[in-house]
Amino acid sequence: MTKQKIVVFTGAGISAESGIKTFRDSDGLWEEYNINDVATPQAWAKNRELVLEFYNKRRKQTQEAQPNLAHKALKELEKKYDVTIITQNIDDLHERAGSKKVVHLHGEINKARSTLDETLVYKIKGTEIKLGEKCERGSQLRPHIVWFGEQVPMMDVAYKMAAEADIFIVVGTSLVVYPAAGILNYVAPTVPKYMIDPSDVNVSGIKNLTIIKQKASVGLPQLVEELMK
Ligand code: NAD
């Protein structure tokens, strides 16, 4: 018998309890940095050193963090379901919890890519990309991250996955960063949907949605237990 398809859409909130700050909880500041100074193409054009420093620090923080009960619960779901995770997160906590199918919409902190040819992507050894570190074609390496104002290459793939879901789960995203935030509109109206977030998220007009107003580490293991019955 083919397994039912569960698609899970995650945001910064699922990694909050692993010690990685969400964007919203940091008042639009990630640690001491203003987002416009470090996560836009303009920032990269203006000050590469600052952009690299910002991501080097975040990479170190991510590597020190551990998957929490929410990431682990999603791994558990694979015993019964065909699970795909579409994440806006750049951390690798889903992979480290053991999840097999993870799509990163906004890139991956542990990878670098060429500024000349975006198909040249490299796994970073250690925690840093340094100024002067180059790809095989001689151009500076940049973080493999989708910055604000850049295209999201995986978006169409994600919409297609959402459209094929039998069950759809949203965890820890404020649904304000587009185009990713529009994904719920691609899920069929008849499909059961669950949203786990301790805060109110604007989801007006979405049919068949159960809101679980809990932290991910509490709400997700409970939901997974239900779904495994
Ligand atoms: P966001 O900061 O806009 O929203 C986070 C959401 O998580 C909020 O709705 C908040 O109420 C909720 N939340 C906070 N603590 C939670 C918990 N313990 N359990 C469940 N939910 C919790 O983040 P976003 O919607 O993901 O969008 C911001 C952008 O910044 C995205 O691209 C995001 O991936 C990126 N970002 C990534 C990381 C990471 O990779 N870990 C961290 C910060 C921001």
Boltz pocket constraint, residues with backbone or C-beta under 6 A from the ligand:
constraints:
  - pocket:
      binder: B
      contacts: [[A, 10], [A, 11], [A, 12], [A, 13], [A, 14], [A, 15], [A, 16], [A, 17], [A, 20], [A, 21], [A, 22], [A, 23], [A, 24], [A, 25], [A, 87], [A, 88], [A, 89], [A, 90], [A, 91], [A, 106], [A, 171], [A, 172], [A, 173], [A, 174], [A, 175], [A, 176], [A, 177], [A, 196], [A, 197], [A, 198], [A, 199], [A, 200], [A, 201], [A, 214], [A, 215], [A, 216], [A, 217]]
      max_distance: 6.0
